[in-house]
Amino acid sequence: MSVNIHLSLHINDLSSSDEADAVETALRTVLRDHSIEKEVRVGVFLSPHWVKVTSEDGPLSVRRFGQWSATFERDVTEAVRAVAPSADIDLEWDYPDYD
């Protein structure tokens, strides 16, 4: 069974534009690895430095969401920590079918 979800991911407290660019690159790899790179938008902001990933164009349809989300969250955390150890990671899921 699949579930429709919205993704909201903010990576804050980045120290520089280089760090923001490194986070963007790392996140794009995770998104590609999870086959959702075409279903989300990635934005890099430079004043202050932060990165945003959202599924604002429509929900993601995910099978086995509980298992997949745990793996996705782990992969995001590992990727961000590898390039920006002090960053604040704020990842939220929304369930539009239950609103």
N, C-alpha and C positions, 0 to 999 in steps of 0.2 A: 504494500500500500504506500502511496506517496502522499505528501503533505505540501501545501503551498505555504511558503514562508517569505518574509521580507528580511533582508540583511541590512544592518546598519553597523558599520565598523569605522571607528575614529581612532587614529593613532596620534596622540598629542604629546606635548613636551619634547619635541625634537629640537636639537641644538643648532641645526644649520640647514641650509638648502641642500647641501651634499647628503646629509643624513636623511632628509625627506625624500630625495631622489633614490637613495639606497633602499629605503622602506618601500617606495613605490615599486621598484624592480623586484624586491623580494616578494611582495604581495601579488604582483602579476604572475610570478612563477607558481605560487600557491593556487591562485585562481585557475590558472591553466591546468595544473595537476588535478584539480577537482572538477574540471570541465565546466566551469561557470564563467569563464572570462568574457564570453559574449553576452552574458545576461546581467552583468553589473557594470557600474560606472566607477572609475577611479579618478579622484581629484587630488592634486597636490597644491597646497596653499603655503605661501611663503611669509606671511606677516600676520600672525605668528606662524611658525613652521608646523604643519600637520598634514595628515593624509586621510582621505575619506574614501570608503568603498560602500556603495549602496546598490540596492536592487530597485531603484526608484521608478523604473519603467514598467515594472510588473513583478509579481512574485516569482520566486524560484520554485520549481516542482521537484521535490527530493524524496527518493525512496529510502526507507529505513533511516529516517531523520535522526533518531536518537543516536545511533551508531555513527552516522555520517557527521553529525554536528560535533560530536566529541573529537573525532579525528580532525575535522576542519579547524576547530578552535585550537587544538594542539599544534597543528601545522602553522597556523597564523602566529601563535605565540613564539614558536621556535624560530620562524623566519624573521620576525621583528626583533626579537632579542639578539639574534646573530649580528644585526647591523645597527641596532639602536637599543642597547641594554637598559637605558633609563626611561624609555618611552612609556607613556601611559596607554594601555590598550583597552578600548571600550567597545565591546562587541555585544550587540543586542539582536534578538530575533523577534519578529512580529508575526502573528498568525492571522492573516486577513479572513480566512474562512470562519474564524471564531469570534470576529468583532461584531 
